[in-house]
């Protein structure tokens, strides 16, 4: 399962719970978005 605000009862029964938290991101420093991927 994925998603935010997972109900506590589900997290209690889960074997693995991961919480990703942004620590630092170039966008916050004013760096504009750039196109990703591979161009063929």
C-alpha positions as a Markdown table, in Angstrom:
| # | Residue | x | y | z |
|---|---|---|---|---|
| 1 | Unk | 0.0 | 0.0 | 0.0 |
| 2 | Unk | 1.1 | 3.5 | -0.6 |
| 3 | Unk | -0.2 | 6.9 | 0.3 |
| 4 | Unk | -0.2 | 9.6 | 2.9 |
| 5 | Unk | -2.0 | 9.6 | 6.2 |
| 6 | Unk | -2.1 | 5.8 | 6.5 |
| 7 | Unk | -4.5 | 4.8 | 9.3 |
| 8 | Unk | -2.7 | 3.8 | 12.5 |
| 9 | Unk | -4.4 | 0.4 | 12.6 |
| 10 | Unk | -2.8 | -0.5 | 9.2 |
| 11 | Unk | 0.7 | 0.7 | 10.2 |
| 12 | Unk | 0.4 | -1.4 | 13.4 |
| 13 | Unk | -0.1 | -4.6 | 11.4 |
| 14 | Unk | 2.4 | -3.8 | 8.7 |
| 15 | Unk | 5.8 | -5.5 | 8.6 |
| 16 | Unk | 7.5 | -2.5 | 7.1 |
| 17 | Unk | 6.6 | 1.2 | 7.3 |
| 18 | Unk | 8.7 | 3.9 | 5.5 |
| 19 | Unk | 8.3 | 7.6 | 5.8 |
| 20 | Unk | 10.1 | 9.8 | 3.3 |
| 21 | Unk | 10.8 | 13.3 | 4.4 |
| 22 | Unk | 12.3 | 16.1 | 2.2 |
| 23 | Unk | 15.4 | 17.4 | 3.8 |
| 24 | Unk | 16.8 | 19.6 | 1.1 |
| 25 | Unk | 15.7 | 20.2 | -2.5 |
| 26 | Unk | 17.1 | 22.5 | -5.2 |
| 27 | Unk | 13.7 | 23.9 | -6.0 |
| 28 | Unk | 13.5 | 25.5 | -2.5 |
| 29 | Unk | 16.7 | 27.3 | -3.3 |
| 30 | Unk | 15.3 | 28.8 | -6.5 |
| 31 | Unk | 16.6 | 26.3 | -9.0 |
| 32 | Unk | 13.9 | 25.9 | -11.7 |
| 33 | Unk | 12.6 | 22.5 | -12.9 |
| 34 | Unk | 14.3 | 20.9 | -15.8 |
| 35 | Unk | 13.2 | 18.3 | -18.3 |
| 36 | Unk | 14.1 | 14.7 | -17.3 |
| 37 | Unk | 14.3 | 11.4 | -19.1 |
| 38 | Unk | 16.3 | 10.3 | -22.1 |
| 39 | Unk | 15.7 | 11.9 | -25.5 |
| 40 | Unk | 16.0 | 9.5 | -28.5 |
